[in-house]
Amino acid sequence: MDIDGQQDGMLAITRNDGAERYEIRLDGELVGLADYFDDGEVRAFPHTEVDPALRGHGLAGKLVGHALRDTRAAGLKVDPVCPYVAAFIRRHPEYRDLLA
């Protein structure tokens, strides 16, 4: 499975409100998630994970970037409890305005 090149499988990122998480799927298979919970006007992200076999391919970054854009669109602020989400925001200053 080459997810870095032109032969990428079908990648989909969705928000699963029932499970309170964002999910990333590759060819329909769940390969990562970013848990969240809303507390008033703040969306906290306590945990992010990607299938260990697929780490290093940028999937977590795609997942978190999508989650942050979706959070912005909802008019919410972010509490980056998860170390990965906090580091992502530090590396991508365009999301710093979301910090609660």
Order of alpha helices (4+ residues) and beta strands (2+ residues): beta-beta-beta-beta-alpha-beta-alpha
